[in-house]
Each structure stands twice: as C-alpha cells, then as structure tokens.
C-alpha cells in the first residue's frame, strides 16, 4: 500500500436531516409534510470533500439517499463528483445504513489500496461498520453533525470531525466556544500532554505527538471545535499551564503539570455539551431522551397515562398482557374511565416511550409482555420507575450535574416547582446507584421555588 487512497461513504439524508432539525427543531424532519417535499440545500458538500482531499487521493466517493426530494443538491453533487446510490423507500428501516455497510465492507475486501475510510452523516448505527473497517487495518474518520454524534460512534473511529467545525473552516469562520467548552479543551490537553510526556520520558513533546495523544483520548478532538484555527492557537489560550518553546516543542510550565479540573468533578460529555451551545438546558435533556426514542407527550396526560398502563396490567390475573395491542386497548379503557383523552394513537405513542425506557419485557414462555423487574422487584410504581429511568439516561449520557429545574420541567411540566423534592429524590436515588455524590449529580436543589419568600422577611423593593 505504497500510495494509500481515501474512500468516502455518505449517508447523505441522515446528515441533511440532522441539519434540518438543527434549524427547525428536534423531530421536525419526521413531519411528512416537511420531509416528503423538495429540500433546501443545507449540507456544504465542498467542505467535506476538501477535508477528504487533504487525507489523500479520493478513490471512492459514494452517497446513499432517496434523491427524489434532494434534487436541489444537483449542482453541489455534480461538482463534487459523487456517485449517487438511489434508495427507494420500501418500508425497510435504515436501508441506507445497510447498503452503505455492505458496500464499504466489500470494498475493503476488494480494494487493498484504500487506506482511509471516511463515513459521513451517520449516527450510532455506523459503529459496527466502523469497527469492522478498523479490523481490516484501515483508518476510519467519522463526520456528523453535533446533533447526531453519539459518544459510542465517536469512540468507534480513529478520528472524528463535527460537520459544523468543517463547514466553519471552509467558510473562513470560527465557531464560538463557551466557557464550558474551553474547560473541556483545557482538561483534555492537560491529560493528553501528561500521557505523552510519560510515554516519551521527556519534559517536552512535538505538536504532532500531543495531537495524537489527544485523539487517542477523544477521537473528536479538533481545535476548530473549540473556536481555534490551529493547535498552536488553542494552546496559546492555556499559556498559564502550557508553554511552547522556541523550537515548537510543548511542555508544562513549571508547577502546572497537575492543572486540570478537580478529580472529584465528573467528566463532561463533549457530544452533549457541544450540541447545546445555543440551546436551553431543558432542550439538551429532551434531545438526549429523543435520541433514545422517548417521545415527550402532553403533561399531565402522559403521567396519568402511565398510571393507566400500570393499572391495566396489575388487575390482569397473571400480571402480563398477551400482546401490545391488547395492552393499549386496556390502557385506553382506563383512560376513558378517568375522563381522560383515550385517543388510540396517543396511547400507542405512550406505550412506545415506555418501551424505549425499558419499562416492560417480553415473556417468550407465555407469549406476552409484563412490567420490568425494576417495578416488580423494587416495588416501585411504574411512574416512579419511569422518572428514575429518565434521570438515569441523562446521568449516563454525561450531563451531570443535572439542573433540577430543567429535569422538573421534563417530568412535571408547568407544575415542576411543586414537585421539586420528588425530582431531587429521583436524582439522588439514581446517583447513589451509579456511585455518584449528590453534589456531582445535580445543582439547583437548594433554591426555593419562584414566589416563595422566607417567613418574616419582606421582599426587597424594586430599584
């Protein structure tokens, strides 16, 4: 492989959909009226191709989509020389993922000259093919929007680029990096430099060595993601900790080798915090749940609906239902008996969210479905188990410390203030289960609900 080349595979509609939802809101691309119609050009094709060209000669440039609605990309696709693979909707799920994976693995077997593979626009579904390609000795680079880049897929690649950083670089712009991102960059570079120095046994390393060390710790490391145009430009921001010698060697300043975030603080998740730069904390939390196929429904209807699902199965003789459809029917009857909306579609969506939160299990021996062990064995109500699982998802995604108010609004909507103690209790229970201290798990628990004034004190007059 004297002259390795580059193969690039585009899950094109996946990337387009992510950028569409970034503009119009989470879940907006699933709206049939918006999805099945001519789509505006959102993807900067040239930005990705310029990056791929910097890696070597491009030998495979293949994009997968149902191109019927993406015709406005014609000029960009033609200029980029993409080979377009038409996928007709057959009702099969993730057909682009399957076809892309089959073609990529076949090319690895038949084309020994391919040294680097770039996977564009996918999400965690591409983790398996990325791992297989790496097993063949190729280097894998993933590209996706921050909105869809799951941590598992990022870790499956040798290197990972966020689309937003590539697009900003191509347009001669720099991304804004807030204080949280700067802290992450500082922590990552400190850890990478310590590791590189320990391996080399010296007090300084070359920039390339530091960059490689940072990529091993976090494949998505890219100075552009932190608003810098180069590694040296990023390092200059941390001149109190890192110094660059006259011959461009990098080392810690005297007495600064331990500079990083305190060990007691949980490590943040780049993929969540990056997505949330310009979104509220609640939006970020809802997005994480949405990626797990949990669909928030109107409050307080959905909480009453959960109670109806539980009641329907508890009154059943053997505590299980023969089919999902029968369970939905029984839950709808419970809803109707309580004077609540018994719309079958709403009941179906709620059941889907309960499934996404793993609140019931299949019983192959009895050909039916029952509540999960977390409900039966822990003697929780289904609603308590749902609350704890929502919190568990957020903590495991790396969003700690959780904002009590934001979690409360997800669980209790406009009545969040009245249920603050319940929210704190749910977070505390899950934190203990995960081995976290309460101060690591949440913030905001000490503040009083708006409008509550301490007894014996008059509100301060407005100035």
N, C-alpha and C positions, 0 to 999 in steps of 0.2 A: 504494500500500500504506500508506494513512494509519493503519490500525489493524491492524498485523500480528498474526496469531494463532499458536497453537502446535499442532503435530501430534506425537503421541507414539505410537510403534510398539513393542510389547513382544514380544520373543522370550521368551515367559514361561517355558517349560520350561527354556530354557537357563540363565536366572538361578536358577530353583529348583534345577536340577541342581548348579550351582556351590555354592550354599549347603548343599545336601545333602552334597556331598563335603567341604566345609569341616568339617562336623560328624562325618562318618563315615569320612573318609579318601579319598585320591585313588583314582579308579576305582571307588568303591563304587556309584555310580549306574548303572554298566553291568551290575551284577548283576541279572539278570532277576527274581529273586525279590523284590528291593527296588524295582525300577523299576516293574514292572507290578503295582501294588497301590495302594490308597488312600494318598495322600501327605499328610503333616502340613503345616500352614501354616508356611512359613519366610520368605516374602517379605513385607516390610512395604510393602504397596501404597500406603498413605496417605502414607508418607514420600516416595515418588517423585512422587505426584500433587501434594503440597504444593509440592515443588520446581518441578514443571512449571507450577503455577498462578502461581508468583512470576515467571514469564517472560512471561505474558500470558494472553489468553483461550484456553481449550482448545477446539479445533475438531475434532480427530481424536484418538480415544483407542481404539486398536485393538490387541488382544492375540492372539497366534497360539500354538496348542498343541493337543495331543490332550488334551482336557479330561476324558476318561474317568476318569483317575486323580487329577485335581486338583479333585474336587468339593468338598473341604473348604475351598476358597478362595471358595465361593459368596458368603458374606456380604461379604467384602472386595471382591470383584469387583463385586457389585451396588451397594455403597455408592460405589464409585469410578466407576460408570457406564462400565465398559469394554465395548467392542464385541468379543465373543468370536468368533474365527475358528477353526472346528473343522478340524483337520488329521488325517485318518485315515491310519494307518500303511499305506503301500503298498509298503514296501521301498525307497523312494527316500531318498537321503541328503540331509540338510539341507533338507527340504521347507519348514520354517518360514522359513529364510533366503531361499529363492527366492520364496515367496509374499509375504513382507514386502518384499523388494526391488522386486518388480513393483508392488505396491500403492503403495509410497512414491514411486517414480518417476512413476507415473501421476498420483498426487495433485499432484505438483509441476507437472505439465503442465496440470492442470485447475483447480487452486485457487491463483490468484495471491495470495490474501490470506494464505496461510501464510508466515510469516516465519522461524519457528524450528522445527526438527525435532529431536525427542528420540528416540534409539534406545536401547532398554533391553535388557540381558541378553545381548547377543551377544558375540562374540569377534572374531578377525581376519577371519572370514567377512563381517563387515559393513563392512569397509574400503572395498570397491568402491562400495557404495550410498552411503556417507557422502561419498565423493569426488564422486560424480555429483550429489548434492543440493547440495553446496557450489558446484559449477559453475553451478547454477541461481540462485545469489545468496542462497541461504538460509543461515542459521546452523545448524550441526549440533552437538548436545551428546550425547555418549555417556554411558551409565551401565552399569556392570558390576561384578561382584564383583572384588576384587583378584585372586582366584584365576584368573580367565579373561581379564583385561585385558592383551592383548598390546601391546607398545610400538607396533607398526605401526598398530593400530586407534586407539590413543590419539592418535597424530600425525595421523590422518586426520580428526579432529574439531577444531572451533574451541574447544571446551571439553569437559572430561571429568570426570565425577564417579564416585568409587568408592561403590558401594552402601553399604558399611559406614559411611562418613562421613555419608551422608544418613540412614541408619537411626539412628545415634547422635544426630545433631542432633534428629531427630524425637522421640526418647525423652528429650531433655534431658540427654544424657550426652556425654562427651568421650572420644575414642579415646586410648589410651596411645601416646605417641611415644617410642621408644627413642633412644639417643644417635646411632645411625646416621641415623635419620630427621631428627633435629634438625640434624645436619651437612648433610644434603641440603637442608633448608629454608634454612639459612644460606647455602650456596653458591648456591642458586637466586635468593634475594632479592638477594644481592650482585651477581650477574650481571645481573639484571633492572634493578636500580637504576642500575648503571653504564650500561647501554644506554639507559635512559630519560633519564638526565642528558645523555648525549652527543647524543641526538636533540633535546632541548629547549634545550640550550646554557645551562642554568641550573644552580644548585647545589642546587635543591630541586624536587620534583615532587609533584603531588597523589596521594592514595592510589589513586584510580581509574586514573591513568596507570601507577603502579607495578604494580597488579594486571594491567592489560592487557599490560604488558611481560612479566610473569611467565608469563602464559598463552601468549604467543607462544613463549616458550622451552620451556614444558612445559604442554600443554593440561590436564593433570590437576592443576594447582596448585589447592589448596583448603586454607585454614587448618585446616579440620576434620580433614583427613588427617594433619596434624601435631599434633593434640590441642589446637588453639586454637579459640576460638569466633568470632574475627574476625581481620581482617588486622592491626588495631592490636594485638590481643592477641599475635599471633605476632611482630610487630616488637618488642614490649617485651622478648622473650626475647633479642634481639640488640642490647640498648642499648649494648653496648660498641662496636658497629660502626655502628649506625643511630640517628639521633635524629629525633624528631618535634617540630616547632616548635609554638608556642602556637596558630598558625592551621592546625594539622594538615598542614603541609607536611613532606615526608620528604626527608632527605638523609643523606650520610655524616658521621660525626663526623670531626673534624679528624685526619688521618693514618690513617684507617681505610678509605679507598676501595679499597685493594687487599686488604682482608681477605677471604679465601676459602680454600678448600682449595688446597694447593700444586699448581702446574700439572703436576707430574710424576705426580700420583696420577690413576688412571683414574676417570672419572665413573661413579658407581653407577647402577644401573637401578632407578628407583622401583618399577616394576611387579613386580620380583622381590623386592626387599627388603621392600616393604610386605606382600606375601603371607606372608613368612617371619617375621613378628613373633614368633609363638609356636611356630614350628616349628624343628626342628633344621636345621643347615646341610645335612646329607645329604638331609633331606626336601625342602628347597628345590631342591636339584640334581635329585633324582629327579622332582620336579614339572615342571621345565623340560624334561627328557627325555620325560616322559609327554605333555606338550603337543605334542611333535614326533612322537607316536605310537610312541615307543620303549618297549617293554614289558619291564621287567626280569624275568628268569627265574631259576630256582634256580641258585645257584653251588655247585659248579664246573661243573654240567651245561652251562650256556649257552656257556661258553668252549670246552669240548670239542666242543659242537655247531657252533660257528663253524669250528673246525678241520675237522670232517667236511664242512661245506658247501664249504670250500676244496678239500679233498682230492677230493671228488666231481667238481668242475669241472676241476681240474688234470689228473686222469687221463683225462678225456674227450678224445678225439682232437683236436678243434678248439677246445678251451678255451671251450666255450659249451654251454648246455643248451637244448633246443628249447622247453620250457615250464617254468613254475614248478612245476607238479605233478610233473613228471618229476625235477626237481632235488630236491624234497622227498623223493621216493621214494629217490633215490640217497643223499642225506644220511642218511636213516633206516637204510639198509643199512650205511653206515659206522658209525653209532652202535651198531647191533646187533653189528657185528663187534668193536667195542671193549668190548662188555659193558655198554653204557650204555642208558638208557631211550630206546627208539625210538618212543615214542608219536607218531603222525602229527599230532595236534593240537599237541603241543609243538614238533615240527619246523616246523609251519606258522606258529606264533607267532614262532619264532625267525627264520624267513625274513621275516616281516613287519617285524620290528625291523631286520633288515639292509637291507630296502628303505627303511625310514624314515630310516636313517643313510646312505642313498645309496651303498651298497657294491656295487651292480651296476647295469648299464644294459641297456636293451632294444636289440636288434640288428634293426632292421626289414629290413635287406638279407638277413639269414639267418633271419629269423623265430625269434629265440631270445633268450637272456639270457646275459650274461657279467659277470665282475667289473669293477669300475670301474677307470679308468685309474690311480687312486691306488695300486692294488695292483699292476697290471702294470708301469706305468711307473716307479714309485718302488721297485719290487722289495721291497715290504713283504709281510709275511704279512697275511692277511685280519684276523687278530686284532689285529695292531699297528695296522692302518688303522682298525678299529673303536674301539680305545682312543683314538686321536688324534681321531677324529670326535666322540666323546663329549666329550672335553675342548674341542674347537673349539666345540661347541654351547654349552657353559657359558660360555666366554670371550666369545663373540659376543653372548650374551644380557645381558652386562654384569655378570656375577657376580664378576669379578676384584676382588681377588686370591683365587684358589681355595684352599680348605683341603685340603691334601694328604691328610689322614686321611679326610675325607669322600669325596673322589674315589676314594681307595684302596678304601673300603668298597663303592662302587658297582661298581668294576672287579673286585675280588678278594674281596669279602665278608669273612668272618672271618680270611682269610689276608692282609689288607691290609698288616700290618706287615712281613711277609716280602717284599713286593713294592714297598716304599716307593720304592726307586731307580727302578724301572720307571715308577711314577706320575710322579715328578719329571721323568724324561726325556721322557715323553709331553707333559707340560705345557710343558716348555722348548722342545721342537720346535715345538709349535703357537704358542707365544708369539713365537718368532723369526719364524715365518711371518706373524704378524699385526703385526709391528713393535713388540712389547711387550718391555720389560725383564723379567728374571726376577723382580725384586723387586715388579714390578707384577702379575705373573701368578699367583704363589702365595705362601702363607705356611705355616709349619709344617714346611718341608723340613729344617730344621736339627736338629729334636728327634729323640732316639733312640727306638726302639720301646719300649713299656712292658716293664719287666722287665729291660732291658739296663742294666748298671751299668758305668761306666768301670773299666778294669783298674786294680788297685792301690788302689781305694777301697772302703771298706765302706759299705753302705747306712746312711743316718742312722737312728738309733734312733727309734722312735715315742715321742712325748711322752705 
